[in-house]
Structure formats: structure tokens, C-alpha cells
Amino acid sequence: MPPRSKLETLIASQQGPITRDILINGFGNIGLESGMTVLVHTSVSSLGWIPGGAQTLALCLTQALGPEGTLVVPTQSADLSDPVYWSEPPIPESWFEETRATMAPYDVDVTPTRGQGIFPEIVRTHAKAIRSAHPHTSFAALGARAEEITSNHALNSPLGAQSPLQKLYDLDASVLFLGTSWDSNTTFHLAEERLPNPKTLKQGAPMLVNGQQEWVEFEAVEYETDDFEQCGQAYEATGAVRISEIGRAQCRLFRIRTAVDFATSWFAQHRKP
């Protein structure tokens, strides 16, 4: 017999499909409520086989949050960064200049996400979604506060004080991990931005300036993720995180404000200057 595909293996391991009712009940059990603003990190496959997949998941989340709630996702596009930093895959140095000059410019309506999975693409391409203007670290939002959260995303503040993360912090929003872990927790980057004298890098991206494509350079913090899991586990030990099974996945819900405040202090104590 030919080997099973990942999808076949997933279906064979379940007692039944992960239905809308299962998802909605799971969201309620973990503490999701109508009117909340939530940044969602998702591994759709970890939840199990869902009829309709990521589209059904987005429908259930917007239903759970209601008309006054807001769903936010990271829609990062790191492939528009400076090729000097590329490693997956790297390109020859002799290609750098031509690559910078000829790659398509960032377009909030067209540029796809990279490395974020299918769910952010479902949200990004929704007719009512609004996306922030940063060419590397944009966010897309759907709901009552979408425009407020995504507006005025500064080039030199990818994930800092002039980014959607700060807006979410100010709104005392929450983060929902659906089968993901601390190593992909975008909000910890806001804590990194708050450390004294953070290291910075010269970055660049292809952008439209007055209707003409230009390679635009800016300074940005050099982010790290190696200790995110350790920091997240320490934060979790404080009891500030609600943990529950939704479908087949272990999921987490917590407030951005307490997580960022904790991580800022934790990084200051545990990272070498």
C-alpha cells in the first residue's frame, strides 16, 4: 500500500470531524467572549480535521467575538526584506542589487504572507479585513477595531511602540494560541523593543513612493526568539494563562499587557547586555 498522506493520517486518528460546535464550545471554555480583541496564532492542522478548514475556523472565531469584537493575525512578509539577511534560501551576493530593484513592491492588498500558515491568509483576503502598511511585519484585522489597530504602522517600529502590537497592548487585548507555542509569540517582540539600547539593523524593502517603486531603508530592532519558550513557560507558571483543549490541540489564552510586562522584566534579568 502507498504511504498515507498527512491528511489521511489526521483523519484516521480522529473519532469524527472537528465541527463548528466543537470549535465554538472550545472557544467558550477557554474564555473567549463576545466583544474581545484577540491576536490569534494558529496551527490549523493541530486542531484536527475541520470541514472547511481555515475558512470554517475564521467563521467560528468571528462568530465567537461578535460584531463588537476584533480578530487580528500577523501577516508578515519577510521575503520582501534585504537579501543580505536571507538564509532560507540564501542567494549569491552578486544578485543582491538586481533583486532589490526588481522584486514586487509591498502592497497591502496583494502581498501574501510568508511562514504564517493558511489561516492569516484567510483573514488577510477577507473583503472587510484591513492590513497595516509595514512591508515586513504587517498585521491584518477584522472587526470593530480593525482600522484603529492597523493604522500608522511606522517603518522603524516593526513590532514596537508605533506598531499594531502597541495598539493591542493599549486596548488590553488578548492572545489566543490555537495549537502553537511560545516560540512564535509575536507579542514578546514588543517587550524586546522596550529593553534599554536594543541592537538594531539596517533594513530595507521595495515600496511605492509617490507611485514609483523605490528601495526604502530604515533602522529596526534585531529581534531574538531563542529564549521565547523559556520566557513563556515562566510567564505561564504565574497562573496568568488559561489552558484548554480545543479539538485535538492544547490552546492558550492570555492578556497581551501582562505578558509583555512580564517578558520585559524577564528579558532584562536573563539576557546578557
Secondary structure, DSSP 8 states (H G I E B T S, - for coil): -----HHHHHHHT-SS---HHHHHHHHHHHT--TT-EEEEEE-GGGG---TTHHHHHHHHHHHHH-TT-EEEEE---GGGS-GGG--SS---GGGHHHHHHHS----TTT---SSS-HHHHHHHTSTT-EE---SSS-EEEEETTHHHHHS---TT-TTSTTSHHHHHHHTT-EEEEES--GGG-TTHHHHHHTSSS--EEEEEEEEEETTEEEEEEEEEE----TTHHHHHHHHHTTT--EEEEETTEEEEEEEHHHHHHHHHHHHHHHS--
